[in-house]
């Protein structure tokens, strides 16, 4: 990754699970943009996969980081944030999740 590169990532956080993925990423300098609270991990996985598919196939955005650049894992969910803004991705997350009201969106 080049100096000054802007990287984005989508993923499942599981902040109530034994292994808190959000905190793992924060230790490496990542910041949380938005959070969607869901009832099940399966629901989270389906939404995550749909958004990643949209990024890769509909928009043609490739993976941005390698596994070596993300020792905490999650490199397959990365993209260049210079190619798409966070708000556009969040709109896709909410569209896929079928949400329009701010009930469980943070």
Jmol script that loads the backbone (N, CA, C; Angstrom):
load data "model"
ATOM      1  N   UNK A   1       0.862  -1.175   0.000  1.00  0.00           N
ATOM      2  CA  UNK A   1       0.000   0.000   0.000  1.00  0.00           C
ATOM      3  C   UNK A   1       0.897   1.222   0.000  1.00  0.00           C
ATOM      4  N   UNK A   2       0.577   2.149  -0.862  1.00  0.00           N
ATOM      5  CA  UNK A   2       1.374   3.363  -0.952  1.00  0.00           C
ATOM      6  C   UNK A   2       1.101   4.325   0.181  1.00  0.00           C
ATOM      7  N   UNK A   3       2.082   5.133   0.490  1.00  0.00           N
ATOM      8  CA  UNK A   3       1.902   6.146   1.534  1.00  0.00           C
ATOM      9  C   UNK A   3       0.762   7.068   1.139  1.00  0.00           C
ATOM     10  N   UNK A   4      -0.124   7.337   2.074  1.00  0.00           N
ATOM     11  CA  UNK A   4      -1.237   8.229   1.814  1.00  0.00           C
ATOM     12  C   UNK A   4      -2.431   7.557   1.167  1.00  0.00           C
ATOM     13  N   UNK A   5      -2.359   6.249   0.948  1.00  0.00           N
ATOM     14  CA  UNK A   5      -3.495   5.539   0.362  1.00  0.00           C
ATOM     15  C   UNK A   5      -4.683   5.593   1.308  1.00  0.00           C
ATOM     16  N   UNK A   6      -5.861   5.732   0.729  1.00  0.00           N
ATOM     17  CA  UNK A   6      -7.089   5.744   1.507  1.00  0.00           C
ATOM     18  C   UNK A   6      -7.790   4.417   1.262  1.00  0.00           C
ATOM     19  N   UNK A   7      -7.998   3.673   2.336  1.00  0.00           N
ATOM     20  CA  UNK A   7      -8.541   2.326   2.228  1.00  0.00           C
ATOM     21  C   UNK A   7      -9.845   2.237   2.991  1.00  0.00           C
ATOM     22  N   UNK A   8     -10.805   1.521   2.423  1.00  0.00           N
ATOM     23  CA  UNK A   8     -12.057   1.245   3.097  1.00  0.00           C
ATOM     24  C   UNK A   8     -12.223  -0.255   3.254  1.00  0.00           C
ATOM     25  N   UNK A   9     -13.130  -0.646   4.135  1.00  0.00           N
ATOM     26  CA  UNK A   9     -13.395  -2.061   4.393  1.00  0.00           C
ATOM     27  C   UNK A   9     -14.823  -2.215   4.868  1.00  0.00           C
ATOM     28  N   UNK A  10     -15.470  -3.265   4.419  1.00  0.00           N
ATOM     29  CA  UNK A  10     -16.762  -3.637   4.976  1.00  0.00           C
ATOM     30  C   UNK A  10     -16.564  -4.956   5.706  1.00  0.00           C
ATOM     31  N   UNK A  11     -17.361  -5.200   6.738  1.00  0.00           N
ATOM     32  CA  UNK A  11     -17.191  -6.459   7.434  1.00  0.00           C
ATOM     33  C   UNK A  11     -18.101  -6.608   8.626  1.00  0.00           C
ATOM     34  N   UNK A  12     -18.075  -7.805   9.161  1.00  0.00           N
ATOM     35  CA  UNK A  12     -18.862  -8.155  10.337  1.00  0.00           C
ATOM     36  C   UNK A  12     -18.030  -7.844  11.572  1.00  0.00           C
ATOM     37  N   UNK A  13     -18.632  -7.135  12.520  1.00  0.00           N
ATOM     38  CA  UNK A  13     -17.888  -6.703  13.695  1.00  0.00           C
ATOM     39  C   UNK A  13     -18.011  -7.593  14.904  1.00  0.00           C
ATOM     40  N   UNK A  14     -19.190  -8.016  15.234  1.00  0.00           N
ATOM     41  CA  UNK A  14     -19.398  -8.883  16.385  1.00  0.00           C
ATOM     42  C   UNK A  14     -18.882  -8.302  17.687  1.00  0.00           C
ATOM     43  N   UNK A  15     -19.279  -7.088  18.020  1.00  0.00           N
ATOM     44  CA  UNK A  15     -18.729  -6.450  19.212  1.00  0.00           C
ATOM     45  C   UNK A  15     -19.203  -7.061  20.520  1.00  0.00           C
ATOM     46  N   UNK A  16     -20.178  -7.962  20.490  1.00  0.00           N
ATOM     47  CA  UNK A  16     -20.601  -8.633  21.715  1.00  0.00           C
ATOM     48  C   UNK A  16     -20.025 -10.045  21.789  1.00  0.00           C
ATOM     49  N   UNK A  17     -19.299 -10.454  20.773  1.00  0.00           N
ATOM     50  CA  UNK A  17     -18.715 -11.793  20.762  1.00  0.00           C
ATOM     51  C   UNK A  17     -17.390 -11.794  21.511  1.00  0.00           C
ATOM     52  N   UNK A  18     -16.863 -12.982  21.739  1.00  0.00           N
ATOM     53  CA  UNK A  18     -15.592 -13.143  22.437  1.00  0.00           C
ATOM     54  C   UNK A  18     -14.460 -12.448  21.681  1.00  0.00           C
ATOM     55  N   UNK A  19     -14.499 -12.536  20.354  1.00  0.00           N
ATOM     56  CA  UNK A  19     -13.467 -11.923  19.530  1.00  0.00           C
ATOM     57  C   UNK A  19     -14.061 -10.682  18.858  1.00  0.00           C
ATOM     58  N   UNK A  20     -13.762  -9.516  19.378  1.00  0.00           N
ATOM     59  CA  UNK A  20     -14.309  -8.260  18.886  1.00  0.00           C
ATOM     60  C   UNK A  20     -13.492  -7.774  17.691  1.00  0.00           C
ATOM     61  N   UNK A  21     -14.038  -7.968  16.487  1.00  0.00           N
ATOM     62  CA  UNK A  21     -13.324  -7.600  15.265  1.00  0.00           C
ATOM     63  C   UNK A  21     -13.126  -6.093  15.139  1.00  0.00           C
ATOM     64  N   UNK A  22     -14.068  -5.326  15.613  1.00  0.00           N
ATOM     65  CA  UNK A  22     -13.945  -3.873  15.526  1.00  0.00           C
ATOM     66  C   UNK A  22     -12.733  -3.413  16.322  1.00  0.00           C
ATOM     67  N   UNK A  23     -12.583  -3.902  17.537  1.00  0.00           N
ATOM     68  CA  UNK A  23     -11.429  -3.520  18.356  1.00  0.00           C
ATOM     69  C   UNK A  23     -10.120  -4.011  17.752  1.00  0.00           C
ATOM     70  N   UNK A  24     -10.132  -5.186  17.148  1.00  0.00           N
ATOM     71  CA  UNK A  24      -8.922  -5.687  16.492  1.00  0.00           C
ATOM     72  C   UNK A  24      -8.470  -4.726  15.398  1.00  0.00           C
ATOM     73  N   UNK A  25      -9.404  -4.253  14.601  1.00  0.00           N
ATOM     74  CA  UNK A  25      -9.058  -3.326  13.527  1.00  0.00           C
ATOM     75  C   UNK A  25      -8.624  -1.964  14.077  1.00  0.00           C
ATOM     76  N   UNK A  26      -9.275  -1.498  15.136  1.00  0.00           N
ATOM     77  CA  UNK A  26      -8.893  -0.217  15.732  1.00  0.00           C
ATOM     78  C   UNK A  26      -7.446  -0.234  16.201  1.00  0.00           C
ATOM     79  N   UNK A  27      -6.974  -1.381  16.686  1.00  0.00           N
ATOM     80  CA  UNK A  27      -5.583  -1.499  17.132  1.00  0.00           C
ATOM     81  C   UNK A  27      -4.603  -1.261  15.989  1.00  0.00           C
ATOM     82  N   UNK A  28      -5.055  -1.449  14.765  1.00  0.00           N
ATOM     83  CA  UNK A  28      -4.218  -1.236  13.589  1.00  0.00           C
ATOM     84  C   UNK A  28      -4.515   0.098  12.905  1.00  0.00           C
ATOM     85  N   UNK A  29      -5.244   0.979  13.603  1.00  0.00           N
ATOM     86  CA  UNK A  29      -5.464   2.325  13.096  1.00  0.00           C
ATOM     87  C   UNK A  29      -6.737   2.537  12.286  1.00  0.00           C
ATOM     88  N   UNK A  30      -7.580   1.523  12.201  1.00  0.00           N
ATOM     89  CA  UNK A  30      -8.838   1.663  11.473  1.00  0.00           C
ATOM     90  C   UNK A  30      -9.849   2.406  12.332  1.00  0.00           C
ATOM     91  N   UNK A  31     -10.773   3.094  11.687  1.00  0.00           N
ATOM     92  CA  UNK A  31     -11.851   3.802  12.386  1.00  0.00           C
ATOM     93  C   UNK A  31     -13.194   3.294  11.866  1.00  0.00           C
ATOM     94  N   UNK A  32     -14.151   3.175  12.744  1.00  0.00           N
ATOM     95  CA  UNK A  32     -15.491   2.728  12.376  1.00  0.00           C
ATOM     96  C   UNK A  32     -16.275   3.893  11.795  1.00  0.00           C
ATOM     97  N   UNK A  33     -16.859   3.696  10.606  1.00  0.00           N
ATOM     98  CA  UNK A  33     -17.675   4.741   9.981  1.00  0.00           C
ATOM     99  C   UNK A  33     -19.118   4.661  10.466  1.00  0.00           C
ATOM    100  N   UNK A  34     -19.731   3.507  10.297  1.00  0.00           N
ATOM    101  CA  UNK A  34     -21.118   3.290  10.730  1.00  0.00           C
ATOM    102  C   UNK A  34     -21.260   1.848  11.170  1.00  0.00           C
ATOM    103  N   UNK A  35     -22.325   1.595  11.928  1.00  0.00           N
ATOM    104  CA  UNK A  35     -22.579   0.255  12.442  1.00  0.00           C
ATOM    105  C   UNK A  35     -24.057  -0.085  12.231  1.00  0.00           C
ATOM    106  N   UNK A  36     -24.304  -1.312  11.843  1.00  0.00           N
ATOM    107  CA  UNK A  36     -25.659  -1.825  11.689  1.00  0.00           C
ATOM    108  C   UNK A  36     -25.820  -2.980  12.672  1.00  0.00           C
ATOM    109  N   UNK A  37     -26.716  -2.838  13.622  1.00  0.00           N
ATOM    110  CA  UNK A  37     -26.952  -3.878  14.614  1.00  0.00           C
ATOM    111  C   UNK A  37     -28.002  -4.842  14.084  1.00  0.00           C
ATOM    112  N   UNK A  38     -27.635  -6.129  14.053  1.00  0.00           N
ATOM    113  CA  UNK A  38     -28.525  -7.164  13.518  1.00  0.00           C
ATOM    114  C   UNK A  38     -28.760  -8.245  14.554  1.00  0.00           C
ATOM    115  N   UNK A  39     -29.800  -9.052  14.319  1.00  0.00           N
ATOM    116  CA  UNK A  39     -30.156 -10.101  15.270  1.00  0.00           C
ATOM    117  C   UNK A  39     -29.241 -11.318  15.202  1.00  0.00           C
ATOM    118  N   UNK A  40     -28.752 -11.650  14.007  1.00  0.00           N
ATOM    119  CA  UNK A  40     -27.960 -12.871  13.877  1.00  0.00           C
ATOM    120  C   UNK A  40     -26.692 -12.642  13.048  1.00  0.00           C
ATOM    121  N   UNK A  41     -25.706 -13.477  13.285  1.00  0.00           N
ATOM    122  CA  UNK A  41     -24.473 -13.439  12.497  1.00  0.00           C
ATOM    123  C   UNK A  41     -24.756 -13.835  11.050  1.00  0.00           C
ATOM    124  N   UNK A  42     -25.713 -14.708  10.839  1.00  0.00           N
ATOM    125  CA  UNK A  42     -26.066 -15.133   9.489  1.00  0.00           C
ATOM    126  C   UNK A  42     -26.593 -13.966   8.667  1.00  0.00           C
ATOM    127  N   UNK A  43     -27.438 -13.166   9.279  1.00  0.00           N
ATOM    128  CA  UNK A  43     -27.976 -11.984   8.608  1.00  0.00           C
ATOM    129  C   UNK A  43     -26.843 -11.006   8.267  1.00  0.00           C
ATOM    130  N   UNK A  44     -25.927 -10.818   9.212  1.00  0.00           N
ATOM    131  CA  UNK A  44     -24.779  -9.937   8.980  1.00  0.00           C
ATOM    132  C   UNK A  44     -23.925 -10.458   7.829  1.00  0.00           C
ATOM    133  N   UNK A  45     -23.691 -11.756   7.796  1.00  0.00           N
ATOM    134  CA  UNK A  45     -22.868 -12.356   6.746  1.00  0.00           C
ATOM    135  C   UNK A  45     -23.510 -12.166   5.370  1.00  0.00           C
ATOM    136  N   UNK A  46     -24.823 -12.373   5.287  1.00  0.00           N
ATOM    137  CA  UNK A  46     -25.522 -12.209   4.004  1.00  0.00           C
ATOM    138  C   UNK A  46     -25.414 -10.771   3.495  1.00  0.00           C
ATOM    139  N   UNK A  47     -25.578  -9.811   4.375  1.00  0.00           N
ATOM    140  CA  UNK A  47     -25.475  -8.405   3.982  1.00  0.00           C
ATOM    141  C   UNK A  47     -24.044  -8.077   3.576  1.00  0.00           C
ATOM    142  N   UNK A  48     -23.085  -8.522   4.369  1.00  0.00           N
ATOM    143  CA  UNK A  48     -21.677  -8.292   4.050  1.00  0.00           C
ATOM    144  C   UNK A  48     -21.336  -8.841   2.661  1.00  0.00           C
ATOM    145  N   UNK A  49     -21.735 -10.076   2.393  1.00  0.00           N
ATOM    146  CA  UNK A  49     -21.412 -10.699   1.115  1.00  0.00           C
ATOM    147  C   UNK A  49     -22.087  -9.988  -0.056  1.00  0.00           C
ATOM    148  N   UNK A  50     -23.312  -9.530   0.144  1.00  0.00           N
ATOM    149  CA  UNK A  50     -24.017  -8.796  -0.914  1.00  0.00           C
ATOM    150  C   UNK A  50     -23.315  -7.479  -1.224  1.00  0.00           C
ATOM    151  N   UNK A  51     -22.849  -6.783  -0.202  1.00  0.00           N
ATOM    152  CA  UNK A  51     -22.163  -5.505  -0.403  1.00  0.00           C
ATOM    153  C   UNK A  51     -20.808  -5.738  -1.063  1.00  0.00           C
ATOM    154  N   UNK A  52     -20.088  -6.752  -0.641  1.00  0.00           N
ATOM    155  CA  UNK A  52     -18.796  -7.062  -1.271  1.00  0.00           C
ATOM    156  C   UNK A  52     -19.001  -7.442  -2.732  1.00  0.00           C
ATOM    157  N   UNK A  53     -20.023  -8.218  -3.017  1.00  0.00           N
ATOM    158  CA  UNK A  53     -20.327  -8.587  -4.401  1.00  0.00           C
ATOM    159  C   UNK A  53     -20.626  -7.343  -5.239  1.00  0.00           C
ATOM    160  N   UNK A  54     -21.386  -6.424  -4.680  1.00  0.00           N
ATOM    161  CA  UNK A  54     -21.715  -5.161  -5.361  1.00  0.00           C
ATOM    162  C   UNK A  54     -20.438  -4.372  -5.657  1.00  0.00           C
ATOM    163  N   UNK A  55     -19.548  -4.279  -4.660  1.00  0.00           N
ATOM    164  CA  UNK A  55     -18.284  -3.566  -4.864  1.00  0.00           C
ATOM    165  C   UNK A  55     -17.438  -4.210  -5.962  1.00  0.00           C
ATOM    166  N   UNK A  56     -17.320  -5.535  -5.913  1.00  0.00           N
ATOM    167  CA  UNK A  56     -16.436  -6.248  -6.833  1.00  0.00           C
ATOM    168  C   UNK A  56     -17.008  -6.358  -8.243  1.00  0.00           C
ATOM    169  N   UNK A  57     -18.269  -6.804  -8.339  1.00  0.00           N
ATOM    170  CA  UNK A  57     -18.834  -7.145  -9.645  1.00  0.00           C
ATOM    171  C   UNK A  57     -19.620  -6.007 -10.293  1.00  0.00           C
ATOM    172  N   UNK A  58     -20.425  -5.315  -9.528  1.00  0.00           N
ATOM    173  CA  UNK A  58     -21.202  -4.215 -10.102  1.00  0.00           C
ATOM    174  C   UNK A  58     -20.335  -2.984 -10.353  1.00  0.00           C
ATOM    175  N   UNK A  59     -19.464  -2.673  -9.397  1.00  0.00           N
ATOM    176  CA  UNK A  59     -18.640  -1.473  -9.513  1.00  0.00           C
ATOM    177  C   UNK A  59     -17.232  -1.756 -10.040  1.00  0.00           C
ATOM    178  N   UNK A  60     -16.826  -3.011 -10.013  1.00  0.00           N
ATOM    179  CA  UNK A  60     -15.509  -3.383 -10.524  1.00  0.00           C
ATOM    180  C   UNK A  60     -14.346  -2.954  -9.643  1.00  0.00           C
ATOM    181  N   UNK A  61     -14.588  -2.792  -8.352  1.00  0.00           N
ATOM    182  CA  UNK A  61     -13.520  -2.387  -7.437  1.00  0.00           C
ATOM    183  C   UNK A  61     -12.818  -3.630  -6.878  1.00  0.00           C
ATOM    184  N   UNK A  62     -11.539  -3.769  -7.130  1.00  0.00           N
ATOM    185  CA  UNK A  62     -10.816  -4.948  -6.645  1.00  0.00           C
ATOM    186  C   UNK A  62     -10.441  -4.826  -5.175  1.00  0.00           C
ATOM    187  N   UNK A  63      -9.991  -5.942  -4.616  1.00  0.00           N
ATOM    188  CA  UNK A  63      -9.381  -5.927  -3.289  1.00  0.00           C
ATOM    189  C   UNK A  63      -8.236  -4.940  -3.311  1.00  0.00           C
ATOM    190  N   UNK A  64      -8.064  -4.218  -2.221  1.00  0.00           N
ATOM    191  CA  UNK A  64      -7.029  -3.192  -2.212  1.00  0.00           C
ATOM    192  C   UNK A  64      -5.795  -3.607  -1.423  1.00  0.00           C
ATOM    193  N   UNK A  65      -5.984  -4.330  -0.323  1.00  0.00           N
ATOM    194  CA  UNK A  65      -4.858  -4.737   0.518  1.00  0.00           C
ATOM    195  C   UNK A  65      -4.600  -6.231   0.408  1.00  0.00           C
ATOM    196  N   UNK A  66      -3.381  -6.617   0.719  1.00  0.00           N
ATOM    197  CA  UNK A  66      -3.007  -8.031   0.756  1.00  0.00           C
ATOM    198  C   UNK A  66      -3.093  -8.538   2.194  1.00  0.00           C
ATOM    199  N   UNK A  67      -2.999  -9.831   2.360  1.00  0.00           N
ATOM    200  CA  UNK A  67      -3.031 -10.412   3.710  1.00  0.00           C
ATOM    201  C   UNK A  67      -1.831  -9.942   4.530  1.00  0.00           C
ATOM    202  N   UNK A  68      -0.709  -9.705   3.869  1.00  0.00           N
ATOM    203  CA  UNK A  68       0.477  -9.208   4.576  1.00  0.00           C
ATOM    204  C   UNK A  68       0.250  -7.798   5.130  1.00  0.00           C
ATOM    205  N   UNK A  69      -0.564  -7.022   4.447  1.00  0.00           N
ATOM    206  CA  UNK A  69      -0.823  -5.646   4.885  1.00  0.00           C
ATOM    207  C   UNK A  69      -1.891  -5.574   5.983  1.00  0.00           C
ATOM    208  N   UNK A  70      -2.604  -6.683   6.202  1.00  0.00           N
ATOM    209  CA  UNK A  70      -3.635  -6.727   7.242  1.00  0.00           C
ATOM    210  C   UNK A  70      -3.452  -7.967   8.099  1.00  0.00           C
ATOM    211  N   UNK A  71      -2.488  -7.948   9.012  1.00  0.00           N
ATOM    212  CA  UNK A  71      -2.232  -9.140   9.832  1.00  0.00           C
ATOM    213  C   UNK A  71      -3.415  -9.549  10.713  1.00  0.00           C
ATOM    214  N   UNK A  72      -4.331  -8.644  10.980  1.00  0.00           N
ATOM    215  CA  UNK A  72      -5.515  -8.958  11.781  1.00  0.00           C
ATOM    216  C   UNK A  72      -6.612  -9.617  10.953  1.00  0.00           C
ATOM    217  N   UNK A  73      -6.392  -9.752   9.643  1.00  0.00           N
ATOM    218  CA  UNK A  73      -7.375 -10.365   8.755  1.00  0.00           C
ATOM    219  C   UNK A  73      -8.333  -9.342   8.184  1.00  0.00           C
ATOM    220  N   UNK A  74      -9.085  -9.757   7.165  1.00  0.00           N
ATOM    221  CA  UNK A  74     -10.087  -8.891   6.564  1.00  0.00           C
ATOM    222  C   UNK A  74      -9.679  -8.244   5.260  1.00  0.00           C
ATOM    223  N   UNK A  75      -8.528  -8.615   4.724  1.00  0.00           N
ATOM    224  CA  UNK A  75      -8.050  -7.962   3.501  1.00  0.00           C
ATOM    225  C   UNK A  75      -8.970  -8.167   2.305  1.00  0.00           C
ATOM    226  N   UNK A  76      -9.716  -9.271   2.284  1.00  0.00           N
ATOM    227  CA  UNK A  76     -10.592  -9.536   1.133  1.00  0.00           C
ATOM    228  C   UNK A  76     -11.781  -8.587   1.075  1.00  0.00           C
ATOM    229  N   UNK A  77     -12.027  -7.844   2.137  1.00  0.00           N
ATOM    230  CA  UNK A  77     -13.151  -6.911   2.199  1.00  0.00           C
ATOM    231  C   UNK A  77     -12.714  -5.464   2.002  1.00  0.00           C
ATOM    232  N   UNK A  78     -11.474  -5.256   1.568  1.00  0.00           N
ATOM    233  CA  UNK A  78     -10.952  -3.896   1.411  1.00  0.00           C
ATOM    234  C   UNK A  78     -11.132  -3.385  -0.019  1.00  0.00           C
ATOM    235  N   UNK A  79     -11.084  -2.065  -0.147  1.00  0.00           N
ATOM    236  CA  UNK A  79     -11.225  -1.401  -1.444  1.00  0.00           C
ATOM    237  C   UNK A  79     -10.579  -0.030  -1.340  1.00  0.00           C
ATOM    238  N   UNK A  80     -10.306   0.578  -2.480  1.00  0.00           N
ATOM    239  CA  UNK A  80      -9.761   1.928  -2.486  1.00  0.00           C
ATOM    240  C   UNK A  80     -10.887   2.907  -2.172  1.00  0.00           C
ATOM    241  N   UNK A  81     -10.736   3.627  -1.079  1.00  0.00           N
ATOM    242  CA  UNK A  81     -11.739   4.622  -0.700  1.00  0.00           C
ATOM    243  C   UNK A  81     -11.618   5.881  -1.551  1.00  0.00           C
ATOM    244  N   UNK A  82     -10.628   5.919  -2.406  1.00  0.00           N
ATOM    245  CA  UNK A  82     -10.529   7.028  -3.354  1.00  0.00           C
ATOM    246  C   UNK A  82     -11.462   6.805  -4.541  1.00  0.00           C
ATOM    247  N   UNK A  83     -11.957   5.579  -4.687  1.00  0.00           N
ATOM    248  CA  UNK A  83     -12.843   5.224  -5.793  1.00  0.00           C
ATOM    249  C   UNK A  83     -14.327   5.353  -5.447  1.00  0.00           C
ATOM    250  N   UNK A  84     -14.642   5.308  -4.159  1.00  0.00           N
ATOM    251  CA  UNK A  84     -16.044   5.369  -3.721  1.00  0.00           C
ATOM    252  C   UNK A  84     -16.090   5.935  -2.306  1.00  0.00           C
ATOM    253  N   UNK A  85     -17.085   6.747  -2.028  1.00  0.00           N
ATOM    254  CA  UNK A  85     -17.158   7.353  -0.698  1.00  0.00           C
ATOM    255  C   UNK A  85     -17.943   6.475   0.270  1.00  0.00           C
ATOM    256  N   UNK A  86     -17.697   6.687   1.543  1.00  0.00           N
ATOM    257  CA  UNK A  86     -18.316   5.885   2.604  1.00  0.00           C
ATOM    258  C   UNK A  86     -19.832   5.982   2.593  1.00  0.00           C
ATOM    259  N   UNK A  87     -20.369   7.154   2.304  1.00  0.00           N
ATOM    260  CA  UNK A  87     -21.821   7.332   2.303  1.00  0.00           C
ATOM    261  C   UNK A  87     -22.489   6.448   1.246  1.00  0.00           C
ATOM    262  N   UNK A  88     -21.880   6.334   0.071  1.00  0.00           N
ATOM    263  CA  UNK A  88     -22.450   5.504  -0.993  1.00  0.00           C
ATOM    264  C   UNK A  88     -22.480   4.040  -0.568  1.00  0.00           C
ATOM    265  N   UNK A  89     -21.435   3.602   0.088  1.00  0.00           N
ATOM    266  CA  UNK A  89     -21.407   2.219   0.577  1.00  0.00           C
ATOM    267  C   UNK A  89     -22.464   2.030   1.654  1.00  0.00           C
ATOM    268  N   UNK A  90     -22.591   3.003   2.545  1.00  0.00           N
ATOM    269  CA  UNK A  90     -23.604   2.901   3.604  1.00  0.00           C
ATOM    270  C   UNK A  90     -25.013   2.839   3.010  1.00  0.00           C
ATOM    271  N   UNK A  91     -25.266   3.605   1.965  1.00  0.00           N
ATOM    272  CA  UNK A  91     -26.566   3.528   1.290  1.00  0.00           C
ATOM    273  C   UNK A  91     -26.823   2.122   0.762  1.00  0.00           C
ATOM    274  N   UNK A  92     -25.793   1.472   0.228  1.00  0.00           N
ATOM    275  CA  UNK A  92     -25.949   0.100  -0.271  1.00  0.00           C
ATOM    276  C   UNK A  92     -26.191  -0.871   0.877  1.00  0.00           C
ATOM    277  N   UNK A  93     -25.494  -0.700   1.974  1.00  0.00           N
ATOM    278  CA  UNK A  93     -25.717  -1.554   3.149  1.00  0.00           C
ATOM    279  C   UNK A  93     -27.180  -1.458   3.579  1.00  0.00           C
ATOM    280  N   UNK A  94     -27.691  -0.240   3.710  1.00  0.00           N
ATOM    281  CA  UNK A  94     -29.070  -0.077   4.163  1.00  0.00           C
ATOM    282  C   UNK A  94     -30.066  -0.579   3.123  1.00  0.00           C
ATOM    283  N   UNK A  95     -29.746  -0.426   1.841  1.00  0.00           N
ATOM    284  CA  UNK A  95     -30.625  -0.943   0.796  1.00  0.00           C
ATOM    285  C   UNK A  95     -30.696  -2.463   0.877  1.00  0.00           C
ATOM    286  N   UNK A  96     -29.543  -3.095   0.983  1.00  0.00           N
ATOM    287  CA  UNK A  96     -29.498  -4.557   1.066  1.00  0.00           C
ATOM    288  C   UNK A  96     -30.213  -5.045   2.319  1.00  0.00           C
ATOM    289  N   UNK A  97     -30.027  -4.336   3.408  1.00  0.00           N
ATOM    290  CA  UNK A  97     -30.648  -4.729   4.671  1.00  0.00           C
ATOM    291  C   UNK A  97     -32.148  -4.423   4.700  1.00  0.00           C
ATOM    292  N   UNK A  98     -32.620  -3.674   3.705  1.00  0.00           N
ATOM    293  CA  UNK A  98     -34.038  -3.325   3.662  1.00  0.00           C
ATOM    294  C   UNK A  98     -34.429  -2.298   4.703  1.00  0.00           C
ATOM    295  N   UNK A  99     -33.476  -1.470   5.072  1.00  0.00           N
ATOM    296  CA  UNK A  99     -33.719  -0.489   6.118  1.00  0.00           C
ATOM    297  C   UNK A  99     -33.736   0.911   5.534  1.00  0.00           C
ATOM    298  N   UNK A 100     -34.675   1.698   5.988  1.00  0.00           N
ATOM    299  CA  UNK A 100     -34.716   3.109   5.620  1.00  0.00           C
ATOM    300  C   UNK A 100     -34.863   3.971   6.873  1.00  0.00           C
ATOM    301  N   UNK A 101     -35.477   3.430   7.903  1.00  0.00           N
ATOM    302  CA  UNK A 101     -35.624   4.171   9.164  1.00  0.00           C
ATOM    303  C   UNK A 101     -34.350   4.001   9.989  1.00  0.00           C
ATOM    304  N   UNK A 102     -34.006   4.967  10.818  1.00  0.00           N
ATOM    305  CA  UNK A 102     -32.748   4.902  11.578  1.00  0.00           C
ATOM    306  C   UNK A 102     -32.797   4.005  12.805  1.00  0.00           C
ATOM    307  N   UNK A 103     -33.775   3.138  12.952  1.00  0.00           N
ATOM    308  CA  UNK A 103     -33.936   2.304  14.139  1.00  0.00           C
ATOM    309  C   UNK A 103     -32.676   1.690  14.705  1.00  0.00           C
ATOM    310  N   UNK A 104     -32.014   0.817  13.939  1.00  0.00           N
ATOM    311  CA  UNK A 104     -30.817   0.173  14.495  1.00  0.00           C
ATOM    312  C   UNK A 104     -29.552   0.580  13.731  1.00  0.00           C
ATOM    313  N   UNK A 105     -29.593   1.750  13.126  1.00  0.00           N
ATOM    314  CA  UNK A 105     -28.427   2.272  12.419  1.00  0.00           C
ATOM    315  C   UNK A 105     -27.713   3.255  13.325  1.00  0.00           C
ATOM    316  N   UNK A 106     -26.391   3.176  13.373  1.00  0.00           N
ATOM    317  CA  UNK A 106     -25.607   4.091  14.207  1.00  0.00           C
ATOM    318  C   UNK A 106     -24.546   4.754  13.364  1.00  0.00           C
TER     319      UNK A 106
END
end "model"
wireframe off; spacefill off
backbone 0.3
color backbone group
